[in-house]
Amino acid sequence: MATITAPESNNNQKPSVCIQNMEEVQKVFNQFDTNGDGKISVTELDNVLKALGSAVSSDELQRVMADLDTDRDGFIGLDEFAAFCRSGSDDGGDAELRDAFDLYDGDHNGLISVDELHCVLNRLGMNCSAHDCQRMIRSVDSDGDGNVNFEEFRKMMTNTNKAVNASVAP
């Protein structure tokens, strides 16, 4: 959970709140590209969204594909996926941050618990133990309640964004 800022990005472009570097972009892309053909189909996109607990209508799924599939070949390629991850939003990323947070907050109580993080990561095929998830949460849990609230999540993402931007600044 970090931001993406490619070295070639310009300073006017707001980075996305999901991925830190091209290596991470590739890893996430590969999670979506379940058949390993180098492209994400509408079915693969739908399966990932369902695994994350997001029920989208067929029309909405087609709109997402149309937005991301810039070369109009019916698939999302790695370059299109990376471009999406680098794109910003008018609200400085708050809506995107909230959406990302909500994917992990399964019971919608405003907190990401160890169990919720563990469940989502395992549904995505990442083999993390509950202990690994507990360490991840502990690293950003500033109030010591054993969970990550939205402000802690935002702070983590903002700090990561600043560190990444500083590391690629000219």
N, C-alpha and C positions, 0 to 999 in steps of 0.2 A: 504494500500500500504506500505508494509514493507518487511523485509527479514525473512527468516526462518532459525533458527539455533537451532536444537534440542540439548538437553544436552548431548546426546550420540554421537554427531558428532565429528569427529576428526579435528584437526587443519589444516590438509592439504586440507580439502574439502572446496571449496568456496561455501558460501550460495547463494541461489537463491535470486532474487530480487522481490519476490512477496509476501511472507507471513511470518508473524512474529513468530507464535507459533502454536502448534498442534491444539489449539482451533480455530485459524484462518484458518488453513489448513482444518479442518472439515467443517467450514462455507462455504469456497469456494467450497470444494468437494460437499457439499449439494446443492449448486447452480447449479453444473453440473449434479448431480444425481436427475433429475427432477421427476422421478417416485418413489424415495425413497427406492430403493431396495438394497442400499449399494454398488452399482457398477455403473461405467459410461460406457454406451454402445457407440458404434460408432455413433449412431443416436443422442444421448445426446451431445456428443462432437461436432458433426457437428452443432447442433442447437445453442450451446453456441457460437461457432466461428462465425456463421451467425449473431447472436444477437450483437456481437461485431463489425460487419461490415467486417469480414474477409472471403472472398470467397476462399475456398480451393477446389482443385480438389478432386475427389474420390480417386485417387492414392495417393495424398499427405495426405489425411485423413487416409488412410490405413497405410501409413508409420508412421504417428504420433502414431496411435494405436499400431503398432508393436513395436515402440520404448518404449512406456510406459507400455504395457501389458507384463511384464517380466515373469509372470507365464503362459502365452499363453492360458488363458482361454477365450479370446475374450472380456474381460472387463478390465477396470482399477479400481482396488480396492483402498481403502483408503491408504494402505501401499505403493502401487505403486505410487499413486498421491503424497504422502508425500515425497517419495524418489526423484521424479522428482523435486519437489519444493526445495529440499536440494541440488540438483546437481548444479555444477558450470559450467563455460565455460572458454575456453582458453583466451578470451579477457578480463577476469576479470569481465564479466557481461555486458559490454557496449552494445553488440548486443541485449542481453535480455532486458536491460534497454530501449534501443531505441524501441524495439518491444512493450514493455509495454506502453511507452510514446505514441507511434503511435496509440495504441488502443483507447486512450482518445482524441487524437488530430484529431477529425473527419474531419475538413476541411483542414488538413495538412498544416497549416500555421506556424507550429513551436511553437504553444501556446495551452495550455489547458485552455479553458474558463469555466466560471461557467456553461453556458448552455451545453457545451460538457460533462463536468463531470456529471452534472445532468442527461443528456440523457443516458449516458453509465450505470450509477448506476441504473437507473430505468429500463433499458432494461434487466439488470441482476436480476431484482426483488427486489432490495434494495430500500426501501421507504425512500428516502432522499428528503427533500425540497430544493428548490433553495437557500434558506437562509443557510441551512446546508452546501451545496456545496460552497457557497460564503465564509463561515467561514473556510472550509477546505483549499480553495485556499489562503485566506488571511494568513493562518498560515505558508505558505511556499513561499509566493510572496515577495521576498526580494527587488525587484526593484519597487514595488508599482504600477505596471501597471494593476493589477486586473486579471492577468493570470499567469499560471505557464509555464515557458520556460523549455527547456531540462536541462539546467544547474541547475536551481532551483530544478527540479525533481531529478536529479542525486545527488545533495547535500542532499536533504531530504532522499533519499534512502541510501546514504552512511552514514549519521549521524545515521539513524535508525539502520543500520547494525552494526555500532560500538557500539551503546548502547546495542543492543541485545547480541552481542558477549561478551561484558564486563560483562553483567549480568549472563552469563552462564560459564564464565571462571573459572577454578579451583582455 
